């Protein structure tokens, strides 16, 4: 598989910072409390099934994707809830992150829009109906309804993005738990269609969402 950068990468340390101080210092004023970058990609190559009903079959693939990389100190048990949206369209890559964790008293925001003219930062990510957060300390329900996000760019433009979770093609669980099973973070990546209804555009990508669980045995619930 060959991956080629569609646009320049975005270092989140160059993005918006919170107006107040973080408990972990200057790095904690960005949406991630650790160094992190992302980039929209073009991919091309082959996939061959090694087992299962299609063992030995090879498919040619060509499409969009994205990559990210984090490094340095981090503590995943600081997370309370988050949204991590990555949507590829023919003319752009749109990324938005909202992170609520214990080092800052309210959700932090970040992200970027990549186009041929370059990158523009995202300063606010607002979900309209994150239904999996309606009940505290309860595992996520089935992700069978779509969710809309309003992403505000640093130039004041607002991008309305719909994540079509109701017909997602697949999902990946990235859950983590404390050893005593009293602390857990449910983390799901849903691979789905995205649309920009104001512009009539359709794309695809991944929406990662998460929420914190606390109490005896919560690690066994996810």
C-alpha positions in Angstrom: 0.0 0.0 0.0 1.3 3.4 -0.9 0.3 6.6 1.0 0.8 10.0 -0.4 0.2 13.3 1.3 -2.7 15.2 -0.2 -2.0 18.3 1.8 0.6 19.5 4.3 0.4 18.1 7.8 -1.0 20.1 10.7 0.8 20.4 14.0 -1.8 21.0 16.8 0.8 23.1 18.7 0.1 25.7 16.0 -3.6 25.8 16.7 -5.9 27.6 19.1 -5.0 27.7 22.8 -7.3 28.0 25.8 -7.6 31.4 27.5 -6.8 29.9 30.9 -4.0 27.8 32.3 -3.9 23.9 32.3 -2.9 21.8 35.2 -0.2 20.2 33.0 1.3 23.5 31.8 1.5 25.2 28.4 1.0 21.9 26.4 -2.3 21.3 28.1 -3.7 24.6 26.7 -4.0 22.9 23.3 -6.7 20.4 22.4 -4.4 17.5 23.1 -2.2 17.5 26.2 0.6 16.0 24.2 2.3 16.8 20.9 0.2 15.6 17.9 0.0 16.1 14.2 -2.3 14.9 11.4 -2.5 14.8 7.6 -4.9 13.9 4.8 -3.7 11.2 2.5 -4.2 9.5 -0.9 -3.8 5.7 -0.8 -3.3 3.2 -3.5 -2.4 -0.5 -3.5 -3.7 -4.0 -3.0 -5.3 -5.9 -0.1 -5.2 -9.7 0.0 -7.3 -11.8 2.4 -5.2 -14.4 4.2 -8.0 -16.4 5.8 -11.8 -16.5 6.0 -14.3 -17.0 3.1 -12.3 -14.8 0.8 -8.9 -16.3 1.5 -6.5 -15.7 -1.4 -8.6 -13.0 -3.0 -6.9 -9.7 -3.8 -8.6 -6.3 -4.3 -7.2 -3.2 -5.9 -7.9 -0.1 -3.7 -7.6 3.6 -4.3 -9.0 6.3 -2.1 -8.5 8.8 0.7 -7.2 8.3 4.2 -5.4 10.2 7.0 -2.6 9.6 9.4 -1.8 11.0 12.8 1.1 10.7 15.3 1.5 11.5 19.0 4.5 11.5 21.2 5.7 12.4 24.6 3.9 12.1 28.0 0.2 11.3 28.1 -2.3 9.8 30.5 -5.4 8.4 28.8 -7.2 8.2 32.2 -7.4 12.0 32.1 -10.1 11.8 29.4 -13.7 12.5 30.3 -15.1 12.6 26.7 -13.9 13.5 23.2 -14.9 13.8 19.5 -12.2 13.3 16.8 -13.6 13.8 13.3 -11.6 13.1 10.1 -13.5 13.6 6.8 -12.0 13.4 3.3 -13.8 15.1 0.4 -12.6 15.5 -3.2 -11.4 19.0 -2.6 -10.4 19.0 1.1 -9.6 17.2 4.3 -11.6 18.4 7.3 -10.5 17.6 10.9 -12.1 18.6 14.2 -11.4 17.6 17.7 -13.1 18.4 21.0 -11.4 17.1 24.1 -12.7 17.3 27.7 -10.2 16.0 30.2 -9.3 16.7 33.8 -6.5 19.1 33.2 -8.8 21.9 32.1 -12.3 22.9 33.4 -14.1 22.8 30.1 -13.8 21.1 26.6 -10.9 22.2 24.5 -11.1 22.5 20.7 -8.9 22.2 17.7 -8.4 20.9 14.2 -8.0 22.2 10.7 -9.3 22.3 7.1 -6.8 21.4 4.4 -7.3 22.5 0.8 -5.1 23.4 -2.2 -4.6 26.8 -0.7 -3.2 25.4 2.5 -4.4 24.7 6.1 -6.8 26.8 8.1 -7.2 26.1 11.8 -10.5 25.0 13.5 -11.2 27.0 16.7 -14.5 25.4 17.8 -16.1 21.9 17.4 -19.8 21.8 18.4 -21.8 18.6 18.2 -25.6 19.2 17.9 -26.8 15.9 19.3 -24.2 13.6 20.8 -26.8 11.1 22.0 -24.2 8.6 23.4 -23.4 11.3 26.1 -27.0 11.7 27.3 -26.5 9.3 30.2 -23.5 9.7 32.4 -21.4 6.7 33.4 -23.3 4.4 31.1 -21.8 2.5 28.2 -22.5 3.9 24.7 -25.7 2.7 23.1 -25.8 1.4 19.5 -24.5 4.1 17.2 -27.6 3.9 14.9 -28.3 7.7 14.5 -26.3 10.3 12.6 -24.6 13.2 14.4 -24.1 16.8 13.1 -21.1 18.9 13.9 -20.5 22.7 13.4 -16.8 23.4 12.9 -15.8 27.1 13.2 -12.6 28.0 11.3 -10.2 30.7 12.5 -11.5 33.0 9.7 -15.0 32.8 11.1 -16.4 30.3 8.5 -18.6 27.6 9.9 -18.6 24.1 8.3 -21.6 21.9 9.1 -20.6 18.3 8.8 -22.9 15.2 9.2 -21.4 12.0 10.3 -23.6 9.2 9.0 -23.3 6.7 11.8 -26.6 5.1 10.9 -25.0 3.4 7.9 -21.4 3.1 9.1 -19.4 0.4 7.2 -17.6 -0.8 10.4 -16.1 0.2 13.7 -13.1 -0.4 15.9 -13.0 -0.4 19.7 -10.0 1.2 21.4 -11.3 0.9 24.9 -8.9 0.9 27.9 -9.4 -0.1 31.5 -7.6 0.2 34.8 -6.2 -3.1 36.2 -8.8 -3.2 39.0 -11.6 -2.5 36.4 -12.9 0.5 38.4 -11.9 3.0 35.7 -12.6 2.7 32.0 -12.7 4.8 28.9 -15.0 3.6 26.0 -13.4 4.6 22.7 -15.0 3.8 19.4 -13.9 4.6 15.8 -16.8 4.5 13.3 -15.9 4.4 9.6 -18.7 6.2 7.8 -19.9 8.6 5.2 -19.7 12.4 5.8 -21.6 15.1 4.1 -21.4 18.9 3.9 -25.1 19.6 3.4 -24.6 23.4 2.8 -22.3 22.6 -0.1 -23.9 19.3 -1.4 -20.7 17.4 -0.9 -20.2 13.8 0.2 -17.0 12.1 1.5 -15.9 9.5 3.9 -13.6 9.0 6.9 -13.7 8.1 10.6 -15.4 9.6 13.6 -13.8 8.6 16.9 -15.8 9.2 20.1 -15.3 8.4 23.7 -16.6 8.7 27.2 -15.4 8.0 30.8 -16.9 5.3 33.1 -16.2 5.0 36.8 -17.2 2.5 39.4 -16.7 -1.2 40.5 -16.7 -3.5 37.5 -17.1 -0.8 34.8 -14.2 -2.2 33.0 -16.2 -5.4 32.3 -19.1 -3.5 30.7 -17.2 -2.5 27.6 
